[in-house]
Structure formats: structure tokens, C-alpha cells
């Protein structure tokens, strides 16, 4: 969204890591909060105005940190009207933007590996009112040691209900003179190598058209010793969007992704990024310090060795996917509220 040059930042509580006692006090203050923590810790919280997702990876005030003992807490301002929390399943997910406030901001948390995750990834760009109303969010996850054994969850603090099969949105109305500005930082640029297209849309692929020639995609990646820590990158009308590799099963000829590849999009393998932590800091505009909400990707955290490092002034959960309207991978997303 374009912000008039006369705008100024609206004060928003900066997101920080807290212990359980501190987070409980923040909830009891009545503030509207976005929380991220290990599920066991989330289930110890009192009822209140909060929305949460499970994850134990963070960019905290002291740098990147993996912990099951702290919660990341961000405050959203209730400036003009009371925010509402609303569940979305596969039956009504297409209404998430339609039901957002006419002027405001929506924060959506989606449990990873669920049907609603897959549906949102595939269809969100076509939802009614999408891109017309500001919408951000992230994909809840688990500790990587728990993959396959524990399902990610999303929690509603007003009801203390936790779900692994539905997404939860916080719809935040804003005064007419306050505008949310959504920004992304994508460190990856498409390389100059082969062009890649896929015969069908999905979270996995067996074949791909490489420079127009149909190839076994897993075999292609193996022959070229491709570093799958680097994503595929596509140009979506000037915006570079990543699709990250989840795994390559050469024996069964299948490549899996953390977001869907589309059959009408051309991809290239990304160029390497030498110093990701430094690049994140350099890639932020001067006014990013005023951001009131942010998230980044677990793959950036792992592949760029961000534990103990900072990514400029921004803090937030390190997630299994990021949302800036549509689903993103290996991308930092942040929001600033600007008053005209």
C-alpha cells in the first residue's frame, strides 16, 4: 500500500521474547497480542486477547534463539475498534480477505502441513478482496526434532481453543488516517542458469521442463549437484517469490516443496547469498525500525546460521512459511502502521 509522504509511524509495542510470567502479565493487561511459542508453553497461558501459533525458533531482542521456555510477544494496537478473532477451515477459507475490515489489518496464522495450509498456498491469490485489504501472517510449525510426531497448532486466547486443522485470523480495524504498510525482504535473486517450468501445480514434482525439455527433476538436481538450500525464484509481475525445497527423493523420483510450484510460472534456481545476516540488515530501509510486526523463515534461520545473530532491528518468530497476502518462503515480512 502506498503511504503519503507526510505519514509518521504509529507507536506499536515491539515484539520481544518473554518468560511465561511476563507473557501472562501482558495478557492480563488486556492488550491484543500475537504470540509464538512451543505448544506446551502456549497451553499454560490464561484466557485473553491473543492469537498464537506453535514454533520454538525466534529472532529475539538478543539475536536468533531456539527455545521451548520463552514466548515471542507482539502487541497490536486497538486504536479505533475492537479486533475480532475468527477461525477459517477449508470450508470458509476463501472468505478471509472478504471478512477483513474495510480499513484495517489482518494477521493470519495457519498450521503447517494441514489441508488449510495447502489450500491457502494454492488458492489465496484468487480469493475475493485479496490484495485489496492488508493481510500478513505466518505458518505455525514445531521443533524440527518433532517433525512427523507432533502437529503444529494455532491457538485462540479468547476461547483457549487450539486447532491443527484450521487457521485463525485477527482482524484489526484501523482509524481512517492510519495505514498499514507491508514490506518484504527477499535476499534471493534468480540465477542466470536454466529456465524451469512444471507440467502441473502442486507441492511436489516428478518432472519439469528444463529449457523446454522434459526431465526427471530429481535426476536433474542430482546431476548438477544443486544446493537445495537455495530456493527456486519466480518473477510475479516484478515481485520475486521463492519456492523452497523440502526434500529430494532420488530413489522414487520425487521433489517436494514448502510451497506449491505453478504450471504457468517460469522459475530459476537462486543465486547464493554470501552473508545472509548482514544482507538482511543492509536490505532494510531506514524506517524499518518502526515496524510493529515481523516474521522470517526457519530456512533462513538454519541455512544462514542466524542463531545468535541479528537481522537488523526486526524481531519475530522464524516460521514454516510467511504470508504477505500470498504464501511466501525464505522471506522476511514486516508491517508498519503509518499515520497521515
Secondary structure, 3 states (H helix, E strand, C coil): CCCCCCCEECCCCCCEEECHHHHHHHHHCCCEEEEEECHHHHCCCCCCCEEEEECCEEEECCEEEECCCCEEEEEECCCCCCCEEEEECCCCHHHCCCCCCCCEEEEEEEECCCHHHHHHHHHHHHCCCCCCCCEEEEEECCCHHHCCCCCCCEEECCCCEEECCCEEEEEEECCCCEEEEEEEECCCCECCCCCEECCCCEEEECEEEECCEEEEHHHHHHHCCCCCCCCEEEEECCEEEEECEEEEECCCCEEEEEEEECCCCCEEEECCCCCHHHHHHHCCCHHHHHCCEEEEEHHHHHHCCCECCCCCCCCEEEECCEEECCEECCCEEEEEEEEC
